[in-house]
Amino acid sequence: MRIIKIFDTTLRDGEQAPGCSMNLQEKIEVAKRLEKLGVDIIEAGFPVSSPGDLEAVKVISSIVKNCTVAALCRCLEKDINAGWEALSNAVSPRIHVFLATSPLHMEYKLKMTEEQVLEQAVSCVKYAKEFCNDIEFSAEDASRSDPKFVCKVFEEVIKAGALTVNFPDTVGYAMPQEFGERIRYVKENTKGIEKVCLSVHCHNDLGLAVANSIAAIVNGADQVECTINGIGERAGNASLEELVMGLKVRGDYINADTKIDTTKIYSVSRLVSQVTGVKIQPNKAIVGENAFAHEAGIHQHGVLTNRQTYEIMTPQSIGIPKGMLFSSNSLVLGKHSGRHAFEERLKELNITIDNETFEKVFEGFKNLTDKKKTVNDRDIEALVMDNTASVPETWKLVHWSVNTGSAACAKGDIRLQNKEGVFSSANAMGDGPLDAIFKAINQIVGKEPELELYDLGAITGGSSSQGETIVKISLNGRRWNGRGVSTDVIESSIKAYLSAINAMEFELK
């Protein structure tokens, strides 16, 4: 059985999607989880695009040891210089250069001829090779390019030293059979292709990214580029979990597999959803809330008799702990549960944290059990998220209160503590309690970001459920996410807004 390389671009293409931005600490946590998941390559960012991206790639390169770290670069020397600056400390670095090859892109975007594109591609691969042995070249918009020209470009960049050549369906235009035939054509008509890795990068504009990726594998592709939960530009990228489980379940037909530890899929999917603030649709394949739910009577009867009647994989195969299905959220722990039981539950959820963080999470768990009779797995995940993957607290919540009613404007009072230990208080009137309290926070912070998104949901069912709030704020064209959890929905909203404010303050310092 062939082993297909998994090139994960959640931190690069995934983060480019509107509303999917992550701060540095969140990127580091995602990278660590991807490494444990077993991906072969992590594309950590586009270094030349911003100082923040360069720093993120640099930090991730120094942390990740067990897989390759890639940086995306245009076929420009300044991009490659920035890419190598970010990757120079990596154990296994890869410079990933790209240049469009379709007539549409060459004429209207690049304003270059085929000869100029070929010359620039070869020149930049040779230049990148001076810094790094592992070079990947991508022919942007390859699915709408002349296949003969793509083969010619691939031949020349292989001669120049590229070890991976990538055939992207950049705008999700291809049909599966058509895309598979293109990959076979490239395999059969590119000199030297047998010496290198042939990759594909499919977008989901027509909902066919995973289907096209599998068609490519069947026809000889060696590597697939994908993202957790399928996040990415426009309609997203090929979904890692769908692709991996497709190969796992239908290995008999495809004769291919990956090195992914599938039991860690669920926890990584949840993490990416939480740090980006992008919820997973309930009917999403593999990781959606309804993926293993059975409501129809005939389905329930069949599953109770033999799960294989209506399930082609088990919840545990993707890391959903026994006893926990999305539809039931069964009880796990209560106020009398001890440290050992809590630690064991973290292991079952594939959550690894250091001792200091464990103490904070366990303290939060004990506090939560005073408010809730029982604590569910989703509650535990929320507690861990509240104590990891965050930026330093420039502002810390000390006290809040709101006065509101149908016959009067809402008044919000807030008291915050800054990182120097100085306390500040403010109050404001607003159109509702949240508008009032957010205005009061803005007074203390001295900035007035725009609230672009506010989303409030329940982590579990029942009146005692914790409220989970996601906010997105923007200032001068830059955006930040925030997340807050509390059994009080006003408090969860304040925590989320402060989380976004702290991310903003950290990046603008």
N, C-alpha and C positions, 0 to 999 in steps of 0.2 A: 504493500500500500504506500502510495506517495505521501510525503509529508509536505504540506503547503505552509509557507512562511506567512505569518500574520504581521502586517505592518500597520500599527495603530496610529491614526492621526487625529485622535480625539483632542489632543492639546494644541493642534495646529488648525486643521480644516474644521474640526468640530467647534473649536472656540471662536472661529470666524463667524459662525451663525449669529444673527441678531439676537441679543439677549442671553448669549451663552458664555459671556466673559467670566474668567476666573482670576482670583488674585494669586500671588506667588505661592502662598502656603497651600492653597487649594490645589494648584497645579502639582506641587511637590507630592501631596497626598495621593492624587490620582496617579502620578507616575509610579509611586511605590506600589500601588495596588495593581497597576498594569504589569509591573515586573513580576509580582507574585502570581498574577494570572497566567503568565507564561508567554506573553507576546514576544515575537522575535525582534521587532524594531519599534521603538517609540519615536514618532516625529514630534519633537518637543516644542517647535515653534518656527517662526519666520524672523530670524534675528535682526535683519536690517529694517524691518517694519517699524520697530520702536525700541527705545532703551529697555522697556519692561520685558519685551519678548526676548531680547538678547540676554538679559539677566536671568530670565526663567530657564532658557536653554542651558546657560552656563551652570546654574545651580543644579538642575536636573542631571546634567552630564557628570557632575562630580559625585552625585548620590547613587545613580543607577549603575550597577556592576554586572548584572547577569543578562543584559540584552543590549542590543545596539541602540544608540541614540542618534537620531537624524535631525538635521536642520535644513529647512527649505530655503533655496536661493534662486533668484532669477539668473539667467545666463549673463550676469554682469560681474565684473571683478569686485566692485564694492560690496555686492551681496555675498560673494564667496569669502571675502576678507572678514566680513561680520560673522558669517557662518562659522568660519574656523576659529575666530576669537571666542565664540560661544562654546565650541565643541572641543577645544584643545585639551581639556582635562578628562575627556571621556575615555573609559576603558576600551570601548568599541565605537568610534565615531563614524558617521556617514554624512557626507555632503550630498544633498539632493538638489540637483539643478533642473530647471524646466524652461522650455521654449516652445511656443505654439507652432504647429505645423499645418494647420488647416488653411485653405485659401482665404476664408473669411477673416481669420485672425491675422494672417500675414498681410493682407491688403489694408484692413481697416484699423487694426490695433498696432501692429508692428511697423507697417509700411515698409516691408522688406520683401525681397524676392526669395525664391527657393534657394538659390545659390548663397545669398547672404545668411539665411537661416542656418543652412548646413555649415557654413564657415564659422558662424558664431557659436553654434552648438559644440563643434569640435574644439574650437579654441578654449571655450570655458571648461569643458571636461578636462582638457590638458592642464589648464591653470589650476583647477580644483585638485587635480592629481598631485600637484606639487606639495599640497598640505596633507592630503589624506588618501589612503589607498582605496577605501570603500566609497565609490562614487556611483550615484544613481542618476540616470537621465530620464526625464519625462517629456514626452511629445504631447504638449497640451492640445486638447481637442482632437486627439488622434482618431476618434471614431468618425469625425467628419473630414478627415484628411484623405488624400490620395494614398492608398496603402502601399503603392510602389515607392512613393517619396518617403513614407515612414520607415520602410525597410532600408532605404538608402541611408537615411539619417542614423538609424540604429547601427548599421554596419560600420559607419564612420566613427560614431562615439564609442563603439566597442573597441575599435582599433586604437582610439585615443585613451582607453583605459577604464571605461565604465564597466562596472561589474553587475549592475542591474539596469535594465531598460524597462520603462513603464509605459503602458498603452492605456491612457485614461479615456473614459467616456465622460468628459468634463461637464457636459450639460445634460446628461441622462437621456441622450437621443436614441441610442441603439436599442434594437430588439435582441432578445437572447440568442436566437439562432444566427442572426446576422453578426452579433458580436463574437460568438464562438467561431464563426467562419473567418472573421478577421484575425483572431488570435492564431488559428491554424495557418492562415496565409503567412503571417509574420514568422511563425516557426519554420515554415517550409521555404521561405524566400529571403531570409536574412542570414548572410554569411557570418559565422561566428556565434550565432545565437545559442548554440549548444554549450558554449563555454561560460555563459552568463545566466543570470536569473531574469526571467520574463515576468513582469508584474502587471497588474491591472488596478485601476482606480475608478470606481463607478459611482456616479451620482444617481439620485432617486427621483428625478423630476417626473418620470412616468411610473414610478413605483416598481422599477425593475432592477435596481442596483444589485440586490442579492442574486436575483436570477441571472443577470448578466455576468456576475462574478463567478457563479457556479458553471455557467456555460463556458467561460474562459478556462476554468480549471479542467473541465472535461476535454478541452482542446489544447491543453499543454501549458497553461499558465502555472508559474511556480510560486508566486507571491500575490497576496490580495491585500489591498489597502482599504481600511474600514475604520469605523468609529463605534464607541460604546453608545447604545441606544439609537444608532444611526444619525446622530446629530451632525450638522454641517451646513454648508452654504445652501441656500434656498430650501429644497425639500430634503436635503441631507445626503449622507453617504451610505454606502453599503453598511448594514448593521452587523457588527462583529458577532453578537450573540446568535443572530439568525444564521449567519454564514457558518459559524463553527458548529452549531447544533445540526444544521443541515447536513454537513459532512459527517458528523458523528452518527446521526440517525440513519442516513442513507449511504454509509460507507460501502455497503454491499453493491450499490449501483454506481457510485462515483469513483470508488477505489482510491479515495484520498482522505486524509485526516490532518489534524494540526497538533501542536504540542501544548495547546491550551488546557489548563486545569479547569474543566467546565464547572466544578463545584464552587468556584469563586465568581462565576458570572453574575449571580444575583446581587452579591454584595457590592461589586464594582458598579453595576448598573444603578443601584440605589445611590451610591456615592456621587456618581456623575449627575444624576437627577437632582440631588440635594445641593451640590455646589453651584450648578448652573441655574437652579431655580426653574428648570424646564421639566414639567411633569410628564410622566410616561402615560400614553393613552391606554385606557383600560384593556382594549382588545389588541394591544401590541403583542406580536408573536414573541414567545419565550418568556419575556419579563413583565408583560402587562398583568394587571390585577385579575383579569378574567382568563389568563392563559391556562390555568388548571382548575377553573371553576366549572361546575356542572349543575345546571338548574333544571333542565328538562327531565321529567320523571324517567323516561326510558334511558337517558344517559346516566342518571344517578344509579339506576338499577344495574346497568351494565358495569359501571365502575366499581360498585360494591361487590359484584360477582367476580370480576377480573378487570383490573385497571387498564389492561392493554386493549380492552374493547373500545375505549375512547381516548386513551392517552398513548402517544407514540414515544413519550419520554417521561421520566418521573420528575416530580418537583425537586427531589434530592439531587438529581443529576446536574442541576444548575445551581445547587447550593441553598435551596429553600429548606430550612431545618424541618425535621419530622415534627408533625403536630401543628405546623404553621402553614396554612394556605391563605392566600390573599383574601379569600372570601370569608374566612372564619376568624382570623387573628386570635387564635386560641391563647388562653392565659398562660403566663410563664412564671412570674415571680410576684411575691407580696412583701409586706413590711417585715415579716419574720424571716425572710430569706437572708442567708449570710453571704459573706465575701466569696466563699468557695463556689456556691451555687451560681452567683452572679458571674464569676470568672469563667465557669464552665459554659454558661450561656453565651458569653462573648465568643468563645472558641467555636461553638456550634454555628454562630452567625458569621464565622470567618472574619471576625474583627480582632485586629492586633493593635494594642496600644501600649505605650511605655508605662512604668510604674506611677510616675507623677500624674499622668493623664488618667490612669485607672482610679487613683484616689479621688480626683475631681468628679469623675463620672459616677463612682460608687456613692459619693456624698450626694450628688444630684439625684441618684436613684432612691436613696433613703428619704430625701426630702419629698420626692414625688409620691412615695408610698404613703406619706401622711395625707396627701390630697386625693390619691386614687387607691381604691381597695386592691387592685391588681395592676401590674405593669406588663405590657405586651412587648413583643419583639420590636414593633415599630417605635414604641416609646424608647426602648434601649438604643436603637439606631439614632433617634433624635438627640438623646443625651450625649452620645459619642460625638455627633456632629457639632453640638454646642461647645465641645471642649477640644476640638481638633480643626485643622484646615481653616484657621482664622488668622486675621492680621492682628497686630498689637492693638489693645484698646486705648485709643486716644481719649475717648469719652466712655465713662462707665455709669450705668444707671444706678442711682441711689434711692430716689423716691419719685413717685408720680401720683397725681390724682386728677380726676375730671369731674366737672359738674355739668349736667346736661338735662334737657327735658324738651317736651314738645312745644312749650311756650316761651323758651328762652334760647339764646345762642349758647353754644357750649364753651366752657372755660377749661383750659388745661394748665396744670402746674407741673413743672418738672425740676428735678434737682439732679445734677450730674457732677461727676468727679473727673478731672483730667489726669493725665499720666504723671503730673507733678504732685498730685494729691490735693489740688485746690478745688474747692466746691463752688459751683455756680448754680443759680436758680433763675427761673424765668416763668412767666405765665403769658397766655395769649387767648384771644377769643377766636372762634372759628366756626365754620359750617359743619358742625358735628364734632365729636370728641377727638377723633384722630386728626382732623385738620387743625384743631386747636393745639393739641400736644405736639404735632410736628412743627407747627409755627414756633412754639416755645423752644423746641430743640434748635431750630434754625437761629433763633436769637442768640443762644449761647454759643453756638458754633461760629456764627458770623458769616454764614454762607446760606444761599437759598437755592438748593438744587431742585430740579423739577422731578416730581414723582411720576415716573412713566408707567409703572405697573404696580398694582397692589392685589395680592391674591391670598385669600384666607381659606384654609381647609382644616378638617379634623384628621389627626394622625390615625386614630382608631374610632370605633363607633361608641355611642353612648354619651350621656350628658356630662360624664367626667373626663371625656377625652381631652387630650392636649390639643390646643389650637396651633397650627403651623402657618406662619405668615411669610410670604415671599414678597419682597419689594425690589424695584429697580429704579435707581435715581440717575439723573444726568446733570452735568454742569459743563458748559463750554464744549459740547460735542463729545464728552467722555462719559462712560456709563459704569455703574457699579451695582452689584447685587447685594442683597442682605436677606438674612433668614433669622426668624425668631420663633421660639417654642415656649408655650406656657399654658397652664390650665385656664388662664384668664386671657381672652382674645385681645383685649386692649393691651395688656402687657406683652403678649407675643408680637403685636404690631409695633410697639415701641422698641422692643429688642431688635426686630428686623430692620427698622429704620436706622437705629443706632449702628447696627452691623454694617449697613451700606455707608453710613456717614464715616465710620472708622476706616472702611476700605478706601473711601475717597480721601480722607485725611492722610492715610499712609502713603498713597500714591502721589499726592500733591505736595508732600512735605519738602 
